[in-house]
Amino acid sequence: MPDFKFDSAKGVYRFAKSGRAVPQKRIDAVVAKAADTASTNLSKLAKDYASGRISLPEWVTSSADEIKAAHRAAAMVAAGGKARMGPREWGAAGQRMRSELMYFSAFSNEVDTLELGAAFEARAASYGNAVYATHAQALAMRHEKDGTASTESNILDDGATHCEGCLEADAAGEVPLGTLTPIGARDCGSRCRCRLVYH
């Protein structure tokens, strides 16, 4: 995000030229773009494998690279930029990546039993959406580290179908930091589109 700089004292991004705070929607859009780009690339790789343009090892390796790159990007956005990624931040992002790569490995091991059509491509693309949980986890870590929040609340996505855990989190209102079940750890898993707001 070359036109943004992070204000660690206030816990917000600011436009580099004007110094004004960047609206949260702009930050959310950056994370959404990382997820969409990863999903698009993963879908294309699956299509290339299904059509025989790339081999199984090429598909697995290239897809893993896409997954790792997307998680790193989401973690860096949440942390306030690459320069603020310390051992704890990289460790947490790495744990999230390893978890997703385990799921992807299980998927790739089933490939001989799957029909390599639209459903196969859609399943491959879905691994791009897990970056939302990585961003949410890293964001909570940032606020805890910087002391820029003491409470949190859940915001439901207007266009999503909500699981019981998300509805409960929303009904809880504003609660002490770390109280709510993390995004990605609820019943809807990586499909969660809720957002935690910190106060």
Backbone bond lengths (Angstrom), bond angles and torsions (degrees), N, CA, C in turn:
res aa  C-N    CA-C-N  psi(-1)  N-CA   C-N-CA  omega(-1)  CA-C   N-CA-C  phi
1 M - - - 1.453 - - 1.529 108.85 -
2 P 1.310 116.92 77.95 1.468 120.71 -172.08 1.520 115.39 -65.09
3 D 1.346 117.74 -23.93 1.463 118.76 -178.86 1.526 112.42 -93.85
4 F 1.350 118.00 5.14 1.453 122.48 178.55 1.529 109.58 -114.30
5 K 1.323 115.91 149.58 1.457 120.19 169.14 1.516 107.18 -133.37
6 F 1.332 116.52 151.73 1.461 120.01 -173.86 1.520 111.70 -98.14
7 D 1.322 115.32 131.79 1.457 123.41 177.27 1.528 106.96 -100.58
8 S 1.335 117.18 98.05 1.462 120.75 -174.36 1.530 111.97 -69.48
9 A 1.328 117.96 -26.32 1.466 120.55 -179.90 1.525 111.36 -67.51
10 K 1.333 116.20 -36.66 1.467 121.11 -178.73 1.519 112.66 -100.98
11 G 1.338 116.51 -14.05 1.465 119.90 -179.89 1.512 113.32 72.15
12 V 1.336 117.00 34.92 1.465 120.50 -179.42 1.530 109.68 -136.74
13 Y 1.329 115.21 156.20 1.455 120.62 169.69 1.525 108.26 -85.10
14 R 1.332 115.59 146.63 1.457 121.29 175.78 1.521 109.27 -127.00
15 F 1.338 115.54 149.10 1.456 119.81 174.13 1.522 108.06 -65.96
16 A 1.326 116.28 131.60 1.466 120.88 -175.11 1.527 112.45 -59.40
17 K 1.326 117.82 -37.32 1.462 120.57 -176.02 1.524 113.01 -81.36
18 S 1.313 117.13 -47.79 1.475 119.93 -173.70 1.518 113.71 -92.02
19 G 1.324 117.57 -24.33 1.454 120.53 -176.34 1.517 113.67 81.62
20 R 1.322 117.05 -2.42 1.466 120.32 178.95 1.530 110.04 -71.69
21 A 1.338 115.78 149.82 1.463 120.59 178.51 1.526 110.40 -65.67
22 V 1.296 116.06 138.42 1.469 121.37 177.93 1.528 108.16 -78.50
23 P 1.330 119.08 127.30 1.472 120.77 178.58 1.527 111.15 -57.57
24 Q 1.321 115.73 143.63 1.466 120.44 -178.17 1.527 111.60 -57.37
25 K 1.325 116.59 -32.20 1.465 119.41 179.87 1.523 111.76 -61.54
26 R 1.339 116.46 -32.32 1.467 119.74 178.51 1.527 110.81 -69.18
27 I 1.325 116.19 -39.60 1.462 120.55 177.87 1.528 109.81 -67.40
28 D 1.324 116.12 -43.85 1.471 120.07 177.63 1.526 110.77 -58.96
29 A 1.334 115.79 -36.37 1.467 120.14 -179.34 1.523 111.36 -67.44
30 V 1.329 116.73 -33.88 1.469 120.42 177.55 1.529 109.81 -64.59
31 V 1.340 116.57 -43.57 1.467 120.77 178.86 1.529 110.32 -66.03
32 A 1.332 116.18 -42.35 1.458 120.34 178.77 1.525 111.41 -62.15
33 K 1.328 116.41 -37.47 1.467 120.07 178.55 1.521 111.03 -65.42
34 A 1.338 116.84 -39.86 1.466 120.42 177.70 1.525 110.25 -62.04
35 A 1.342 116.07 -42.30 1.467 120.18 178.90 1.529 111.23 -66.66
36 D 1.329 116.62 -45.03 1.467 120.64 -178.79 1.519 111.81 -65.17
37 T 1.337 116.57 -40.78 1.462 120.23 179.23 1.519 110.38 -63.46
38 A 1.334 116.13 -45.38 1.463 120.09 178.71 1.531 110.85 -61.38
39 S 1.333 116.70 -44.71 1.463 120.55 -179.31 1.526 111.76 -62.54
40 T 1.331 116.00 -43.22 1.466 120.54 178.47 1.525 111.00 -61.82
41 N 1.327 116.49 -45.88 1.463 120.68 -178.96 1.524 111.66 -67.00
42 L 1.333 116.48 -38.54 1.459 119.98 178.63 1.522 111.49 -66.94
43 S 1.330 116.52 -38.60 1.461 120.75 176.20 1.525 111.35 -63.05
44 K 1.333 116.35 -42.65 1.468 120.88 179.06 1.525 111.13 -64.10
45 L 1.318 116.63 -42.55 1.463 119.78 178.40 1.527 111.40 -62.44
46 A 1.339 116.39 -40.52 1.463 120.00 177.68 1.527 110.81 -63.21
47 K 1.324 115.60 -40.31 1.469 120.18 178.43 1.524 110.74 -65.53
48 D 1.332 116.35 -40.26 1.464 120.56 178.28 1.523 111.05 -63.50
49 Y 1.333 115.99 -38.85 1.468 118.79 178.22 1.526 110.52 -68.80
50 A 1.328 116.05 -45.10 1.466 119.94 -178.44 1.524 112.06 -60.82
51 S 1.329 116.78 -32.76 1.468 120.72 -178.85 1.528 112.89 -88.07
52 G 1.338 116.71 -3.61 1.457 120.17 178.32 1.517 115.03 86.41
53 R 1.337 116.66 8.23 1.474 119.25 -179.65 1.527 112.23 -74.23
54 I 1.335 116.60 -25.83 1.462 120.18 175.17 1.525 108.47 -132.52
55 S 1.330 115.94 158.51 1.460 121.49 -178.83 1.530 110.72 -83.47
56 L 1.321 115.97 170.57 1.460 120.61 177.41 1.536 111.48 -59.91
57 P 1.341 119.34 -48.77 1.476 118.46 178.03 1.535 112.82 -60.22
58 E 1.342 117.04 -36.99 1.467 120.02 178.88 1.522 110.76 -65.73
59 W 1.319 116.22 -41.27 1.465 120.34 178.97 1.528 110.65 -63.07
60 V 1.338 116.26 -47.43 1.463 120.87 -177.64 1.532 110.52 -63.13
61 T 1.328 116.90 -48.00 1.463 120.96 -177.26 1.527 111.90 -64.76
62 S 1.335 116.46 -47.06 1.467 120.49 -178.67 1.524 111.23 -65.75
63 S 1.329 117.07 -38.00 1.465 120.49 178.85 1.527 110.63 -66.95
64 A 1.328 117.02 -40.99 1.464 120.77 177.86 1.522 110.49 -61.81
65 D 1.328 116.41 -39.32 1.474 120.24 178.07 1.518 111.21 -63.12
66 E 1.331 117.44 -40.45 1.465 121.86 178.06 1.531 110.74 -63.63
67 I 1.317 115.98 -44.50 1.464 120.71 -179.32 1.530 110.39 -62.06
68 K 1.323 116.64 -46.27 1.467 120.61 -179.47 1.526 111.57 -63.47
69 A 1.317 116.79 -43.48 1.471 120.44 -179.04 1.525 111.33 -62.31
70 A 1.329 116.92 -40.75 1.467 120.94 -178.97 1.524 111.27 -66.74
71 H 1.326 117.29 -41.18 1.465 120.47 179.78 1.524 110.98 -67.78
72 R 1.313 116.33 -39.34 1.470 119.40 177.34 1.526 110.56 -61.90
73 A 1.334 116.30 -44.02 1.465 120.42 -179.45 1.523 111.01 -61.89
74 A 1.338 117.24 -44.96 1.467 121.16 -179.02 1.523 111.14 -64.02
75 A 1.328 116.77 -39.45 1.463 120.79 179.52 1.523 111.11 -67.07
76 M 1.333 117.15 -39.92 1.463 120.33 -179.62 1.524 111.74 -66.94
77 V 1.333 117.17 -39.35 1.463 120.50 177.38 1.527 109.68 -60.33
78 A 1.325 116.63 -44.65 1.463 120.76 -178.44 1.520 111.99 -66.88
79 A 1.320 116.69 -37.39 1.466 120.72 -175.79 1.519 113.15 -73.23
80 G 1.326 116.65 -20.56 1.463 120.37 -176.68 1.509 112.29 105.03
81 G 1.327 116.23 19.94 1.462 120.94 178.43 1.520 112.10 114.46
82 K 1.321 115.59 162.80 1.465 121.18 -176.59 1.519 112.31 -59.37
83 A 1.331 117.15 -36.54 1.462 120.89 -176.97 1.528 112.38 -63.33
84 R 1.338 116.85 -21.71 1.466 120.74 -178.59 1.532 112.24 -96.43
85 M 1.314 116.81 6.66 1.462 121.09 177.60 1.526 109.21 -85.97
86 G 1.336 116.14 104.28 1.456 121.16 177.18 1.524 110.49 -98.36
87 P 1.331 117.86 -173.94 1.463 121.57 -179.44 1.534 113.30 -56.21
88 R 1.339 116.38 -39.26 1.472 119.21 179.96 1.526 110.94 -65.78
89 E 1.332 115.82 -43.40 1.470 120.31 -178.93 1.532 111.28 -66.58
90 W 1.344 116.00 -45.47 1.468 119.05 178.29 1.523 110.84 -65.52
91 G 1.331 116.87 -36.12 1.456 120.45 179.38 1.519 112.00 -63.94
92 A 1.337 116.36 -43.58 1.461 120.54 179.38 1.525 110.71 -66.38
93 A 1.339 116.56 -42.23 1.471 120.22 178.14 1.521 110.16 -63.96
94 G 1.337 116.39 -39.57 1.453 120.27 179.06 1.515 112.29 -64.18
95 Q 1.323 116.42 -38.00 1.462 120.65 177.80 1.523 110.74 -63.66
96 R 1.329 115.83 -42.82 1.454 120.34 177.80 1.534 110.56 -62.89
97 M 1.340 116.78 -43.51 1.459 120.50 179.41 1.524 111.45 -61.83
98 R 1.327 116.01 -44.92 1.468 119.73 -179.53 1.516 111.15 -61.05
99 S 1.323 115.89 -39.45 1.465 119.68 178.39 1.531 110.98 -62.17
100 E 1.328 116.62 -46.79 1.466 120.21 -179.64 1.530 111.71 -67.43
101 L 1.325 116.12 -36.73 1.467 119.53 178.80 1.521 111.62 -67.57
102 M 1.334 117.53 -29.60 1.466 120.52 174.51 1.524 110.37 -65.67
103 Y 1.347 115.66 -42.41 1.470 119.58 177.25 1.536 110.05 -63.33
104 F 1.326 115.37 -43.23 1.461 118.71 -179.29 1.532 110.96 -66.19
105 S 1.323 117.24 -37.16 1.459 121.00 178.22 1.529 110.89 -61.54
106 A 1.340 116.12 -42.75 1.469 120.06 177.95 1.525 110.12 -62.17
107 F 1.330 116.06 -40.21 1.471 121.45 177.25 1.530 110.86 -62.23
108 S 1.323 116.89 -47.01 1.470 120.01 -177.83 1.526 111.86 -66.97
109 N 1.336 116.75 -28.41 1.464 119.92 178.20 1.522 112.61 -72.68
110 E 1.336 116.19 -16.17 1.468 121.06 178.80 1.525 112.75 -92.57
111 V 1.324 116.31 -1.17 1.459 120.34 -167.19 1.529 113.27 -57.35
112 D 1.330 117.19 -31.43 1.465 120.01 -179.24 1.521 112.52 -68.62
113 T 1.330 116.96 -17.85 1.465 120.47 -178.06 1.527 112.12 -101.68
114 L 1.319 116.64 0.30 1.460 120.32 -174.46 1.522 112.43 -102.82
115 E 1.320 115.11 150.55 1.466 120.48 171.62 1.531 106.87 -83.09
116 L 1.319 115.59 122.99 1.468 119.76 -173.05 1.529 111.82 -86.70
117 G 1.317 115.15 68.08 1.459 121.33 179.89 1.513 111.65 -123.31
118 A 1.326 115.47 -147.72 1.464 121.56 -175.71 1.525 112.23 -62.25
119 A 1.338 117.26 -39.09 1.469 120.27 -179.27 1.530 110.61 -65.53
120 F 1.322 116.71 -37.65 1.467 121.69 177.46 1.524 110.15 -63.47
121 E 1.321 116.69 -44.39 1.470 121.06 179.51 1.521 110.98 -65.61
122 A 1.331 116.83 -39.98 1.468 120.86 -179.95 1.523 111.05 -65.90
123 R 1.330 116.13 -38.74 1.464 119.23 179.13 1.526 109.91 -66.73
124 A 1.319 117.09 -41.42 1.467 120.41 177.43 1.532 110.08 -61.04
125 A 1.327 116.34 -43.43 1.473 121.22 -178.36 1.520 111.79 -64.06
126 S 1.333 117.32 -29.73 1.466 120.82 -175.18 1.528 112.98 -62.71
127 Y 1.322 117.16 -21.50 1.464 119.34 -179.53 1.531 111.84 -69.08
128 G 1.308 117.11 -17.40 1.455 120.19 175.86 1.520 112.75 -70.65
129 N 1.340 116.33 -25.82 1.467 119.71 -175.94 1.520 113.76 -76.06
130 A 1.325 117.39 -14.07 1.457 120.45 -178.33 1.525 112.31 -68.26
131 V 1.332 117.89 -11.12 1.464 120.02 -179.14 1.531 111.85 -67.51
132 Y 1.339 117.61 -21.52 1.466 119.51 178.24 1.526 110.51 -61.69
133 A 1.335 116.68 -40.97 1.463 120.56 179.41 1.523 110.85 -68.64
134 T 1.330 116.88 -36.87 1.465 120.81 177.96 1.528 110.26 -63.65
135 H 1.323 116.44 -43.52 1.463 120.98 178.38 1.526 110.63 -62.87
136 A 1.324 117.08 -44.23 1.465 121.21 -178.79 1.526 110.97 -62.47
137 Q 1.320 116.81 -42.55 1.465 120.63 179.32 1.527 111.14 -63.85
138 A 1.334 116.00 -44.91 1.465 120.63 -179.28 1.520 111.72 -67.38
139 L 1.326 116.83 -32.76 1.463 120.87 178.61 1.522 110.77 -66.57
140 A 1.330 116.43 -42.30 1.465 120.47 177.86 1.530 110.30 -62.70
141 M 1.321 116.33 -40.79 1.463 120.88 178.35 1.526 111.23 -62.59
142 R 1.322 116.27 -39.83 1.460 120.16 -179.46 1.526 111.66 -63.43
143 H 1.323 116.50 -46.64 1.466 119.67 -179.30 1.524 111.24 -64.28
144 E 1.326 116.23 -37.93 1.468 120.05 178.20 1.534 110.18 -65.63
145 K 1.330 116.34 -43.90 1.465 121.76 -178.47 1.527 111.48 -65.32
146 D 1.330 117.07 -45.33 1.461 121.64 -175.53 1.528 113.46 -84.49
147 G 1.326 116.80 -13.83 1.461 119.79 -177.44 1.515 112.59 68.05
148 T 1.349 116.48 32.00 1.467 120.49 -177.08 1.528 112.83 -96.12
149 A 1.326 116.77 5.55 1.467 119.77 176.29 1.517 109.12 -154.92
150 S 1.312 116.07 150.08 1.467 120.76 175.58 1.526 111.54 -124.93
151 T 1.342 116.30 -15.60 1.468 120.25 178.10 1.521 109.64 -133.53
152 E 1.332 116.04 165.61 1.463 122.57 -179.89 1.522 109.78 -143.51
153 S 1.317 115.68 156.18 1.465 120.86 173.80 1.513 108.44 -145.31
154 N 1.310 115.23 158.63 1.465 121.73 -176.03 1.517 111.00 -100.19
155 I 1.327 116.54 137.22 1.464 121.93 175.07 1.527 108.34 -116.23
156 L 1.322 116.99 122.30 1.460 121.74 178.03 1.524 110.59 -77.50
157 D 1.309 116.85 139.75 1.463 121.54 173.83 1.521 109.07 -75.21
158 D 1.328 116.83 129.52 1.472 121.02 -176.42 1.523 112.93 -60.54
159 G 1.347 117.02 -32.80 1.456 119.36 -174.21 1.509 114.99 -95.62
160 A 1.345 118.00 4.36 1.469 121.04 -174.94 1.526 111.60 -99.52
161 T 1.333 115.23 158.01 1.453 122.13 170.16 1.526 106.16 -93.19
162 H 1.325 117.16 124.51 1.462 120.42 -169.79 1.522 112.43 -97.57
163 C 1.342 115.56 136.75 1.453 120.79 174.84 1.529 109.10 -81.02
164 E 1.330 116.45 171.19 1.465 121.39 -178.34 1.533 110.70 -61.17
165 G 1.336 116.44 -38.66 1.461 120.10 -179.52 1.515 112.67 -62.92
166 C 1.325 116.72 -39.07 1.463 120.34 178.97 1.526 111.24 -69.32
167 L 1.326 116.66 -39.32 1.466 120.22 178.22 1.523 110.91 -65.28
168 E 1.328 116.77 -38.22 1.463 120.69 177.78 1.527 110.58 -66.47
169 A 1.333 116.34 -41.67 1.466 120.37 179.29 1.520 110.71 -62.82
170 D 1.327 116.25 -39.31 1.458 120.55 179.96 1.526 110.88 -67.82
171 A 1.331 115.83 -40.12 1.470 120.48 -178.58 1.528 111.97 -69.79
172 A 1.331 117.07 -21.25 1.465 120.56 -177.65 1.522 112.26 -68.90
173 G 1.341 116.53 -22.76 1.456 119.94 -179.52 1.523 111.72 73.06
174 E 1.326 116.65 -148.90 1.465 121.93 -178.49 1.520 109.94 -85.36
175 V 1.326 115.82 120.77 1.467 121.48 -174.56 1.537 109.85 -131.70
176 P 1.340 118.87 165.00 1.465 120.77 178.96 1.527 112.41 -57.05
177 L 1.314 115.86 146.25 1.456 122.74 -178.76 1.524 111.17 -53.50
178 G 1.330 116.20 131.28 1.458 121.46 178.73 1.511 114.55 90.46
179 T 1.345 117.64 0.47 1.469 121.57 -177.76 1.526 111.86 -76.64
180 L 1.325 117.05 -42.70 1.465 121.46 -173.74 1.529 111.77 -73.63
181 T 1.325 115.11 146.34 1.464 120.05 174.31 1.523 108.44 -61.24
182 P 1.325 118.19 127.69 1.469 120.17 -176.21 1.524 112.95 -59.60
183 I 1.314 115.85 149.24 1.465 121.39 173.01 1.518 107.74 -63.56
184 G 1.322 115.20 132.94 1.462 120.73 -176.38 1.513 112.39 100.24
185 A 1.348 116.82 -18.96 1.463 121.12 179.62 1.532 111.33 -106.15
186 R 1.330 116.13 7.26 1.464 120.60 178.70 1.530 109.74 -92.10
187 D 1.339 115.78 179.34 1.467 119.52 -175.71 1.528 113.08 -59.64
188 C 1.339 117.12 -30.11 1.465 119.77 -177.76 1.532 112.31 -83.04
189 G 1.338 116.88 -4.95 1.466 121.36 173.65 1.515 113.73 56.48
190 S 1.328 115.99 -132.73 1.467 120.74 -176.99 1.519 112.86 -72.74
191 R 1.330 117.22 -7.32 1.472 120.52 177.76 1.525 112.26 -82.26
192 C 1.338 117.17 -6.22 1.461 121.42 -177.44 1.526 111.03 -62.41
193 R 1.336 115.77 132.94 1.465 120.94 177.48 1.530 111.40 -120.80
194 C 1.341 116.05 17.07 1.453 119.35 174.76 1.518 109.68 -69.45
195 R 1.323 115.06 164.95 1.462 120.74 175.95 1.522 108.13 -134.79
196 L 1.332 116.29 135.00 1.454 120.21 174.92 1.524 108.47 -89.91
197 V 1.325 115.45 134.34 1.456 121.81 177.40 1.524 106.84 -109.72
198 Y 1.328 115.55 135.60 1.457 121.06 -175.90 1.528 110.52 -109.31
199 H 1.328 115.25 141.70 1.460 121.87 -174.65 1.531 109.85 -126.69
